[in-house]
Amino acid sequence: MSISYYDFKNLPNHSQCDIVLNQGQLMNETVKDELKFVLYEISSFSVEIVYSKNNRIAALNVFQNKSVYAY
């Protein structure tokens, strides 16, 4: 599935999470203090999910990958 950055941003939070967890490509994971940061790549943008210590989603951040458009 290919979805644009703007279409993704306009989805409800639960739909964004479903797409990331089911279709995103895991790029990196790191733990800092009691938070786990997981970076996924979807289409031409990246999504970071921040998990709290009880494995609940604390935040979801979406980043445009500007370098994708560079030639």
Secondary structure, 3 states (H helix, E strand, C coil): CCCCHHHHHCCCHHHHHHHHHHHCEEEEEEEECCEEEEEEEECCEEEEEEECCCCCEEEEEEEECHHHHCC
